[in-house]
Amino acid sequence: MSALLRDIDNHPIELPPGLREQLDDILELLAVRIAATRALLHSPGMELEGAGSAA
């Protein structure tokens, strides 16, 4: 993902203003979901089924 974003930064494309705003909104929502998921995964007592059960 970071390589893709870096490539986009290095080779920007022209987008209509409305589309750019929509994409910014989508990326912001995605970032919020990623942050929330990370917080849940790292919270005390959170155990995923099958995690750490490699015998």
Secondary structure as the mmCIF struct_conf table of DSSP 4:
data_model
#
loop_
_struct_conf.conf_type_id
_struct_conf.id
_struct_conf.beg_label_comp_id
_struct_conf.beg_label_asym_id
_struct_conf.beg_label_seq_id
_struct_conf.end_label_comp_id
_struct_conf.end_label_asym_id
_struct_conf.end_label_seq_id
HELX_RH_AL_P HELX_RH_AL_P1 SER A 2 ASN A 10
BEND BEND1 HIS A 11 HIS A 11
HELX_RH_AL_P HELX_RH_AL_P2 PRO A 17 LEU A 41
TURN_TY1_P TURN_TY1_P1 HIS A 42 HIS A 42
BEND BEND2 SER A 43 SER A 43
TURN_TY1_P TURN_TY1_P2 PRO A 44 GLY A 45
TURN_TY1_P TURN_TY1_P3 GLU A 49 GLY A 52
#
